[in-house]
Amino acid sequence: MRWVLNRLLPVCVLVVASCAPCDSPVAAPTLEYLGQARLARHTVFEGTVVGGLSGISYDARRDCFYVISDDRSAAGPARFYTVSLELSERGVGGVHISGVHPLLDDGGRPFAALNVDASPPVVPPDPEGIAFDSTRNRLYWTSEGERDGTVLADPWIRIAALNGGYLGRFDIPPQLVMSAERTGPRRNRTLEGLSVTADGRMLFAAMEGPGYDDGPVPDQAHGALTRITAYGLDSGNRWATPVAQYVYPLEPAPADAEPGQTNGLTDLVALSDTEFLVIERAFSLRPTVRLFRAGIGSDPAATDVLGVPALKGAQVVPMTKTLLVDLSAVPGLDLVDNIEGITLGPRLPDGRQTLVLVSDDNFSPRQVTQFVVFAIPARGA
């Protein structure tokens, strides 16, 4: 790992290190840290507490970000915000919230708060991922579902208008169906990451961690395998049905992780239909956040496991991955909180692409909501 430092900001980071599962690393771009912007704690916008920001996606035509909250209709209805950032070659200025939109159910209503005593129980979504489709001018968003005692709710991927209105939903593969038995997804380990390719052809949805049938979650000694599901958005009448699924190798938990803490995939952004930037986030004495470049590969290609019910004992070829940056080691980035969202942002006047990450403060006074920004050099630079 080599750091090139010019004054204090910007900071150029060149990382060529690889990790244990990265047997065929892909080329790693140079990332330049531009800076960050933070929201004041307990920011209120149009009667809602702005917090729990778990996913982010950029709309270039409107020059705004769609940012989803993981509030389960407790501090306000399940919702997303429209946000703008002041970005330039000199760094990051302020962050401005311009709108809030409730995510609506298939009846056109905001989701009600949890009520397990109702008949049937009312189970609001657990929103985590959001992706803007510029080709069709709509949003996709995920819920992790619920698995708590006798309350079961499958995770989902839904389609929303830019005002939050319901437009449809995708089929989920059988490995994501909740069960009262120790099979299927674990609680709070399902659909976290969501991304649309720039050409609008593909949608990718990533699980945070393995289901029970795919093995234990990462610990300090071992990593784990999780799944990324692909949908073909231009495949006619079958666009809502998965077309493939790939295995992503997660890192072990950090050496200083507290008992019970693990590591997971919190979001991804598609660079193409075979290459991705992926966030892995773990909790230790402070959050450990690492950014990887991952690929499906071609020689050999990652195994399509859509028809594989259990990864335990299965012979599969996982995706390749290369570490780009450990955010805790970036000079000038003095605080790294619970980073959960990532998107490609606007291009700077000099042609570089911005990369924007957002943190989930868990509505906690001890945490912060931060937008962390890097720049990727222009092609050929």
FENZI-V882509 format. One record per residue. RES is the residue in three letters. SS is DSSP state (~ for helix, > for strand, _ for the rest). PHI is phi as a letter, one per 40 degrees, with the letter a starting at -180 (999 if undefined). Layout:
# FENZI-V882509
RES:SS:PHI
RES:SS:PHI
This chain:
# FENZI-V882509
MET:_:999
ARG:>:b
TRP:>:b
VAL:>:b
LEU:>:b
ASN:_:b
ARG:_:f
LEU:_:b
LEU:_:b
PRO:_:c
VAL:>:b
CYS:>:c
VAL:>:b
LEU:>:b
VAL:_:b
VAL:_:b
ALA:_:c
SER:_:b
CYS:_:b
ALA:_:d
PRO:_:c
CYS:_:c
ASP:_:c
SER:_:b
PRO:_:c
VAL:_:c
ALA:_:c
ALA:_:b
PRO:_:c
THR:_:c
LEU:>:b
GLU:>:b
TYR:>:c
LEU:>:c
GLY:>:i
GLN:>:a
ALA:>:b
ARG:>:b
LEU:>:c
ALA:_:c
ARG:_:d
HIS:_:f
THR:_:c
VAL:>:b
PHE:>:b
GLU:_:f
GLY:_:g
THR:>:b
VAL:>:c
VAL:_:c
GLY:_:a
GLY:_:g
LEU:>:c
SER:>:b
GLY:>:a
ILE:>:a
SER:>:a
TYR:>:b
ASP:>:b
ALA:_:c
ARG:_:c
ARG:_:c
ASP:_:f
CYS:>:a
PHE:>:b
TYR:>:c
VAL:>:b
ILE:>:c
SER:>:b
ASP:_:c
ASP:_:c
ARG:_:c
SER:_:f
ALA:_:c
ALA:_:c
GLY:_:i
PRO:_:c
ALA:_:d
ARG:>:a
PHE:>:b
TYR:>:b
THR:>:b
VAL:>:b
SER:>:b
LEU:>:b
GLU:>:c
LEU:>:b
SER:>:a
GLU:_:c
ARG:_:c
GLY:>:i
VAL:>:b
GLY:>:c
GLY:>:c
VAL:>:b
HIS:>:b
ILE:>:c
SER:>:b
GLY:>:a
VAL:>:b
HIS:>:b
PRO:>:c
LEU:_:c
LEU:>:b
ASP:_:c
ASP:_:c
GLY:_:b
GLY:_:g
ARG:_:b
PRO:>:c
PHE:_:c
ALA:_:c
ALA:_:c
LEU:_:d
ASN:>:a
VAL:_:c
ASP:_:c
ALA:_:c
SER:_:b
PRO:_:c
PRO:_:d
VAL:>:c
VAL:_:b
PRO:_:c
PRO:_:c
ASP:_:b
PRO:>:c
GLU:>:b
GLY:>:b
ILE:>:a
ALA:>:a
PHE:>:c
ASP:>:b
SER:_:c
THR:_:c
ARG:_:b
ASN:_:f
ARG:>:a
LEU:>:b
TYR:>:b
TRP:>:a
THR:>:b
SER:>:b
GLU:_:c
GLY:_:g
GLU:>:a
ARG:>:a
ASP:>:b
GLY:_:g
THR:_:c
VAL:>:c
LEU:>:b
ALA:>:a
ASP:_:c
PRO:_:c
TRP:>:a
ILE:>:b
ARG:>:b
ILE:>:b
ALA:>:b
ALA:_:c
LEU:_:c
ASN:_:c
GLY:_:g
GLY:_:c
TYR:>:c
LEU:>:b
GLY:>:i
ARG:>:a
PHE:_:c
ASP:_:c
ILE:_:b
PRO:_:c
PRO:~:c
GLN:~:c
LEU:~:b
VAL:_:c
MET:_:c
SER:_:a
ALA:_:c
GLU:_:c
ARG:_:c
THR:_:a
GLY:_:g
PRO:_:c
ARG:_:c
ARG:_:c
ASN:_:f
ARG:_:b
THR:_:b
LEU:>:c
GLU:>:b
GLY:>:b
LEU:>:a
SER:>:a
VAL:>:b
THR:_:c
ALA:_:c
ASP:_:c
GLY:_:g
ARG:_:c
MET:>:b
LEU:>:b
PHE:>:b
ALA:>:b
ALA:>:b
MET:>:c
GLU:_:c
GLY:_:a
PRO:_:c
GLY:_:c
TYR:~:d
ASP:~:c
ASP:~:b
GLY:_:h
PRO:_:c
VAL:_:c
PRO:_:c
ASP:_:b
GLN:_:c
ALA:_:c
HIS:_:a
GLY:_:c
ALA:>:a
LEU:>:b
THR:>:b
ARG:>:b
ILE:>:b
THR:>:b
ALA:>:b
TYR:>:b
GLY:>:c
LEU:_:c
ASP:_:b
SER:_:c
GLY:~:g
ASN:~:c
ARG:~:b
TRP:_:c
ALA:_:c
THR:_:b
PRO:>:d
VAL:>:b
ALA:>:a
GLN:>:a
TYR:>:b
VAL:>:c
TYR:>:b
PRO:>:c
LEU:>:c
GLU:_:c
PRO:_:c
ALA:_:c
PRO:_:c
ALA:_:c
ASP:_:c
ALA:_:c
GLU:_:c
PRO:_:d
GLY:_:g
GLN:_:c
THR:_:b
ASN:>:b
GLY:>:a
LEU:>:c
THR:>:b
ASP:>:a
LEU:>:a
VAL:>:b
ALA:>:c
LEU:_:c
SER:_:a
ASP:_:c
THR:_:b
GLU:>:b
PHE:>:a
LEU:>:b
VAL:>:b
ILE:>:c
GLU:>:b
ARG:>:b
ALA:>:b
PHE:>:b
SER:_:b
LEU:_:c
ARG:_:a
PRO:>:d
THR:>:b
VAL:>:b
ARG:>:b
LEU:>:b
PHE:>:b
ARG:>:b
ALA:>:b
GLY:>:a
ILE:_:c
GLY:_:g
SER:_:a
ASP:_:a
PRO:_:c
ALA:_:c
ALA:_:c
THR:_:c
ASP:_:c
VAL:_:b
LEU:_:d
GLY:_:c
VAL:_:b
PRO:_:c
ALA:_:a
LEU:_:c
LYS:_:c
GLY:_:g
ALA:_:c
GLN:_:c
VAL:_:b
VAL:_:c
PRO:_:c
MET:_:c
THR:>:c
LYS:>:a
THR:>:b
LEU:>:c
LEU:>:c
VAL:>:a
ASP:>:c
LEU:~:c
SER:~:c
ALA:~:b
VAL:_:c
PRO:_:d
GLY:_:g
LEU:_:c
ASP:_:c
LEU:_:a
VAL:_:b
ASP:_:b
ASN:_:c
ILE:>:c
GLU:>:b
GLY:>:b
ILE:>:a
THR:>:a
LEU:>:c
GLY:>:c
PRO:>:c
ARG:>:c
LEU:_:c
PRO:_:d
ASP:_:c
GLY:_:g
ARG:_:c
GLN:>:c
THR:>:c
LEU:>:b
VAL:>:b
LEU:>:b
VAL:>:b
SER:>:b
ASP:_:c
ASP:_:c
ASN:_:f
PHE:_:f
SER:_:b
PRO:_:c
ARG:_:c
GLN:_:b
VAL:_:b
THR:>:b
GLN:>:b
PHE:>:b
VAL:>:b
VAL:>:b
PHE:>:b
ALA:>:b
ILE:>:b
PRO:_:d
ALA:_:c
ARG:_:d
GLY:_:g
ALA:_:c
